[in-house]
């Protein structure tokens, strides 16, 4: 989807949905100090699932995970 191509209506709708979700999430975390601590420190579990093929805390799939047979 490049800017010189037609953008489908459902992509535009999803863009606005994600934007609204981010704005709502921002307002929830700014509500008070405890909600910020919960969402940014307690909620993201650093280790994740032990069998998850990830690189560190960001949950990015490991580059070699796609080539395993």
C-alpha positions in Angstrom: 0.0 0.0 0.0 1.9 3.0 -1.3 0.6 6.6 -1.4 0.2 6.5 -5.2 -2.2 3.5 -5.0 -5.8 3.5 -3.9 -6.2 2.8 -0.2 -9.1 0.5 0.7 -11.7 1.8 3.0 -11.0 -0.9 5.6 -7.4 0.1 5.8 -8.5 3.7 6.5 -11.0 2.5 9.1 -8.3 0.4 10.8 -5.9 3.3 10.8 -8.4 5.4 12.7 -9.2 2.5 15.0 -5.6 2.1 16.0 -5.2 5.8 16.4 -8.2 6.0 18.7 -6.9 3.0 20.7 -3.5 4.7 21.2 -5.2 7.9 22.3 -7.4 6.0 24.8 -4.4 4.0 26.1 -2.5 7.2 26.5 -5.3 8.8 28.5 -5.7 5.7 30.7 -2.0 5.6 31.5 -1.9 9.4 32.3 -4.9 9.0 34.7 -2.6 8.6 37.8 0.8 7.3 38.7 -0.4 3.8 39.7 -2.0 3.2 36.2 1.2 4.3 34.5 3.3 1.9 36.7 0.9 -0.9 36.0 0.8 -0.6 32.3 4.5 0.1 31.7 6.2 -1.8 34.5 4.0 -4.6 35.8 2.0 -5.6 32.7 4.9 -6.2 30.3 6.3 -9.4 31.7 10.0 -9.4 30.8 10.5 -13.1 30.3 7.4 -14.0 28.4 6.5 -17.6 27.8 9.6 -19.9 28.0 8.7 -21.7 24.7 8.2 -18.4 22.8 10.7 -17.9 19.9 11.5 -14.3 20.7 14.5 -12.0 20.8 14.5 -10.4 24.3 11.7 -8.3 25.7 10.4 -6.8 22.5 8.7 -10.1 21.4 10.3 -9.9 17.9 10.6 -13.4 16.3 14.1 -14.7 16.3 15.6 -14.5 12.8 16.5 -18.2 12.8 13.1 -19.3 13.9 11.7 -19.1 10.4 14.3 -21.5 9.1 13.9 -24.3 11.6 12.5 -27.6 10.2 
